């Protein structure tokens, strides 16, 4: 079914990759190698695999290192319908990759290249840009259109002539080049978030594998001065952060747990799921949410987040997990950070829908006294943002003023978040309307309670709430989050 093609230059990584391929491939396969190194250790490991019956073949040896030029010969000798190009610094992969690729190539005839998604965390990008750089192709399958390369690309055999016609050289963006040529033929190369690999990119993980000096010298020979500066700069920092003990093992366990044949969507990862089963306890998923729904740094600036946490978003997630609301209402959000977090938490519960209301005002057009930090983001195109994380059937967007929404609203909510009109009159109106529509045991959450300038009146409203009618708790971290639970519902607030 699949021919794995690998030009080996780094035996330390390659030995891990070979063992992983053999352990996780359950269909007919072959591993075709070109050794761009002179290593007794890798030769012994290959011999041991062959002795155990693994279909591994070495097609050539060039210790002087011909680099990626070796792939022409590797591709030409591939026997199976699926041809995979692997970088030798991929060290572990998800399961059932060939089965998934075969199904997707059959389902989408225009797609002739699938590039695996990569593990990303605070120490590595895996060489993939943020998902904000991609457009959904098929959200349910976790397929995205955008920049890809050959860290792990699977090609349909029908494009073998195209592969053999490439201008091979020592160092090239092979996968990206294939994608560009496919586009000229009306065909597609896509990122497949249903396949996951650990691609060792970045100085921190290179150090973890004892490969930092090796990588620096390699990039120096290739003339990649910017990467050399990055790696050397990290090595020279006295305050550098390194992956904690057990992180590499944990990554490989998480990647190994992804069975591509059992899922139609991807789970970001630490598993970035297709469009997704995003897990908000996962650092990569958190970064994805911020990139898409708080691209201006608003999560850190206005929601008490750190680079790897949700800040106030974690409070929303926990409340949704415990209250288990069937319906939620959110008034106001610059780019959709809180609606996304609440929507994902509701989906994790297995049920629930969210009404998101925003007047789409912007400071530049309508003035701060009306927009209160708005950016006019909610155009028709922006509505598609929620589909990229699988929330198209959870989040219902209403681009209108809150009084227009409330005038027609007949629903009851168990969770309400107010971050719209921050004037005293405006937030008091929204709160009073929310109380009338909050069901028994429901909660109303107010943002910016500690902000006392610029016409903000949320703090005054919160202070005036009668403790005989409302249980309330103030989270004092800036800019303040007020949790309010009406003791009696359906009664107009004073």
N, C-alpha and C positions, 0 to 999 in steps of 0.2 A: 503493500500500500504506500509506503513512504521511504524515500531515500534521504538520509541526513548527510549533508555535505559540510565538512569542517576543514578549514585551513588552520593547522595547529602551530602556534608560535609560543604559547604560554602553557607548558606542561602542568603547572600547578593547578590552573583552572581547568584545563582540558581533561585531566584525569577525573575530576569531579563530574564534569559534564558527561563523559562517556559512561560512567557508572550509572548516572541518573537516566540516561536514554535507554540503556539496557533494562534497568529495573522498571521503567514506567511505560514501555511500549508493548502493547498487547496484540498488535496486528503484524502482518508480515512487514519486515523492514530491512534496511541495510544501512551501515554507517561507513561512509566513504571519507577517507582521511588523506590529507596532504601534509606532510611533516616539514614545516619551515624551521625546524630546530634539530639539533643533535643532542638527544636526551636518552640516556640509557633507561631512565626511570619510566618514561612514557612508552618506550619500546617494550619493556617488561610488562607493563599494565595491559598494553594491547595484546601481547602474546597470551596473557592470562585470560583475557576476555575471549579470545578465539578458542583457547583450549576448553573453555566452558560452553562453547557452541554459539557464541555471539557472532552475528554476521558483520564483522568488522574487516575492512580491507584498506590497506595503505596503497594509494595509487602512485605516490611519488615522494621523494625526499630531496629537499633543497636546503641544507643547513645555512646557506647564505641568505635565505629568506626571500622568496619572490612575492611574499605578501598575498594580496587578494587576487593576483593574476592566476593563482592556483585554481580558482573556482571554475574557470572555463573547462579544464580537464575533469574536475569533479562533476560538474553538471552533465558533461557529455557522456559520462559513464553511468549515470543514474538509470535504474531499471524500472522504477515504480511510478505510478500515476501522480504522486505528490513528490515534489522536490523541495527540500528544506535547506535553506542557507543559514548556518549558525555561526555567530562569532564565538571564538574559543574562550571568551571571558563571560559567557553565560554558564552558570554553575549548577542551576537546578531549574526544572520545568514542571508545569502542571501535567495532569494525566489526560489520556484520551485525546490528545491533540490531533492526531491523524483522523480519527473518527469525526471530530467536529469539522475539520477543514473539508473533508470529503462531502459532508452534508451541506455545508455552506456553499461550496462551489456548485453543487447541484441545485441548490435553492436560488442562488443569485448568479446566473450565467455570465453577467458582465464582470463579475469579480473574479480576477485571476491571480491575485496576490493577497495574502493575509499576513500582517505583521503582528506578532504577539505583543500584548501589553507587558509592561515591566513593573517590577516592584519599585515603589518610590517611598522614601521617608526623609527625615531631616538630614540624612547623610548622602543620599543619591537621588538623581533624577532617572537613572537607568538609561539616559540619553534621549528620553522622550520629553517633549515640551508639555506644559500643563494642558489638561483637557479643554481648557478654555480656547485653545487654538484649533479645536476640531469641531466639525459639524456632524450632527447625527445623520447616519445613513439608514440604520435600522436599530432603533432604540431597544426593542425587545430582544434582539440578538446581540446587542452590545457592539455594533459595528459603527465606526466613525471614520469620516473622511478628513485627512489632514496629514501633517508631516510624519513620514515613517522612514525607516532605514532597515538594514539587513541584520540587526542584532539577532532576530529569529524570524525570518520570512519564509512562508510556504508558498510555492508557486504551482499552479496547475500545469501539468505536463504539456498542454497544448501551446504554451508560450515558450517551449524550449528553444525554438529557432531565435526568438527574440533574446533569450538569455545568452546564447552562444555568439550573438552578433554584437554584444556589448564591447566597448573599448576598454578591456581589462587593463589594470595597472596595479602597481604595488599597493597603493592606498586610494580607495575610492568609496563614494557613497553608493554602493551597489544597489541596495534596496530602494533608495530614493530615485536612482536612475531608472530602475525597472518601472516604478510607479509613474514616472514622467512619460516613458515610452508607451506604457499602457494607455495613458490618458490620450495620447495622440491617435490611438486606435479606437477610442471610444470605450475602453475597458477601464477597470478600476483596481487599484491597490488600496486596501483599507487597514486601519488599526482594528484588531479583534480583541476586545476586552474580555472575551471568554477564554482566552489562552493567556497564561501568566508565566513569566520567567524572571529569574533573578539575574540581571545583567550588571556585573560588577563595574560600576562607573563611579569615579570620585576617589579622592585620596584616603578618606577614612576607611572605606572597605578594602582598598588596595593594601593599606597598612594591616588590616585584620588578617589578610591572607599572606602577609609577608612579601607583598609584591610592589610596595611603594617605590623603592629605588629602581626596580626593573621598569616600571611604567614610566617613570620620569625619563629614563634614558631612551626608552622606545619613542616617546613623543618628541624628545630632543632630536633624534635621528630623522624623524618625519618632518621636522621643521614646524611643529605645532607649539610655537613659543607661548601662546596664551594658556594652553593646558599645562605646560611645564611650569609657568608662573603660578598657576592655581595650585598645583600639587606641591611645589616647593614652598609656596606661601603658607599652605596649611601645615606642612612639616615643620616650618620655622616658628610657628606660633606657640608661645608658652601657655596660652589659655585655650588651646584647641580642645574641642569636644570629640570624643571617640565613641564608637558604638559600645553600649554596655555589654557586659559578659552575657553570652548566650543569645545575642541578637541575631547573629548569622544563622545559628541553628534554628531559631524561631522563624526567621524568614523562609528558610527552606521547608520547614514544616508547614507554614501557611501556604506557600506556593504548591507544595505537594498535595495539599488538601483540596485544591481546585480540580474538580473532575469535569473537563470540558464537555463530556458526553451527557452529563446529567443536568446541565443548565442551559437555558436559553439566554439568560442575561448574565452579566458579569458582576462580580461583586468587587468593588474597588478594593482594594486591597488591602489592605494589606491584603487587600484585594479590592481593587477598584472594580466594582462590578459594572457590568455592562451598562446599562443605563438602568440600571442598577438595583442591586440590593446594597446600597451604601450602609455601612455600619458606623454610626457616629461615635463609637468608642475607638475608632481606628484613626491613626494620625494621618494616613494618606487620604482617607475619605474626608477628614476635616479640612485638609488643605484644598481638596477639590471643591468642596462647598464654598470655601472662602474665595477661591479664584473665580468662581462663577458668580457668586451671590454677594460678595463683599470685596470687589476688585480694588477699591480705593483704600483698603486698610481699615474699613469701618468696624470690623469685628474686634480688632485690637483697640481702636480708638474709642469706640462707643459701646462695646459690649464686654469689656473686661477680659478679652481673650488674650492668650499668648500665642506664639506661632504654631504650637501643636495642640491648643485647646480651643474649645468653643466659648469659654467664658460664660456669660449669661445664657448663651445658647444651651449649655449643659443643664441649666436649671429648667429651661423650657422642655428639653428632652425628657428629663426625669419626671416633671409634672405630667407630661402627656403619658408617659409609661405607667404612672400610678393612677391618674384620674381616668385614663382610657376614654376620652371623650369621643362621642360619635360625630359631633360637629364642633368646629372651632371657627373663630372669627378673628381676623387680624386687620387692624386699621393702620395703614401706613408702613412703608418700608422702602428705603432708598433703592436697593438692588435686589431685595428679596431674601436676605439672610435669615431672618426669623421665620418667614413663611416656609422656606426650604427646610429648616431644622424641624419645625413643628410637623410639616408634611411627612418628612422621613420618619419621624417618631410615630406618627399615626399609622404609616404603612407598616412599620415594624410591629405595631400592635395587631395588625391584621385587618383593621377596618378604620373608617373615619374619613370625613371630608372637611375641607377648609375653604371658607370664603375669605378672599383677600381683597381689601378695598383700598384703593389709592387714587387720589385726585390727579396725580401725574404733574404736580407743580414742580417748578425748578426755581432755585434762587436767582439764576441769571435772567429768567424771563418774567417771573412773577414777584420777585423780591423775597428776602429772607423772612420778613414779617408775615408772609402768607405761606411760603414753601417750607420754612424751618429746616433747611438743609436738603430739600428735595433736588433731584437732578433731572426730572422729566424722563425717566428711563422706560416707562411702561408703554412703549409702542407695540405694534402688532408683532414685530420681530422679537422683542424682549419676552413676549408671552411664551415663546418656544423654549425659554431657559429651563422651565420646570420639566419639560419633556426630556431634557438631557439627563435628568436624574430619576426618570421614571415616575414623575408626579403629575403627569398630564391629566390623570383621572382623579387626582386627590385635591389639587389646588384649583379653585375656580376664581378667576381674576375679574374684578369689577372696577373698571377705570371710571371713577365718578367721585363726587364729594360724599362724605359720610352721611350728610342729611338726606341726600338722594337715595342712598342705599337703605337707610333706616326707614324711610317713608314707605318703601315697598317690601321690607323684610318681615316675614311672618314666622321665621325659624327661631328655635331656642338653641342656645349654645352651652356647652359645658366648659369651654375655655375661650377666653377673650384676651387679646393683646392690643393695647392702645399705644400707638406711636405716630399719630397723625398730626392734627392741629394742636400745637403745644401751648397756645395761649390759654389763659385761665378759662375764658368763656368757651373756647373750642374744646378743650379736653374735658371740661365739666359736662358739656352737652354729650360728647361721645360716651363718657362714663355713665351718665344717667340713662342713656338709651341702651347701653350694654347691660345695666342692671335689670332693666325691664325684660331683657331677652336671655338672662342667665338662668339656667336650670338649677334645681336643687343640688347642692354640693359643688356647683361650678366655681370657677375662679376667674378673676379679672386681674390682669397684670399691666402695670403702668411703667413706661420707660421714661428716663430723664427726670426722675423725682428730685435729684440733687441739684439740677441746673436752675439757678435763680436769676439769670440775666437774659438779656436779649428778648424780653417779652415772654419768657417761659413761665407758665403758671401751674405746671404739674405738681410741683412740691406743695404749693398752697392748697390745691385740691386734696392731695393725700393727707395733709395735716388736718383738714376740716372734716374728714370722714368720721362719722359718729361711731365710736367703738361699741355702742350698744347695738348697732345695726351691721357693723362690718368687722370681721377679724382681719387684721392687717399686719404685714411684716415688711420692713424696709431692708433691702440689701444695700449696705452703705458704700460699697465700692462704686467709684465714679463710672457713669453718671447717675447711678442710682436706679434700682429696680424695686418697684412696689408691688407686693403680692396681696391681693384683696379677695376675701371670700365673704359674699353677702350672707348674713344670717337669715334673712328673709328675701325671697325672690319675688319678682313681680310687683315690687313697691317702688314708686318713684323716689329717687335719691334726692336729698335736700341739698 
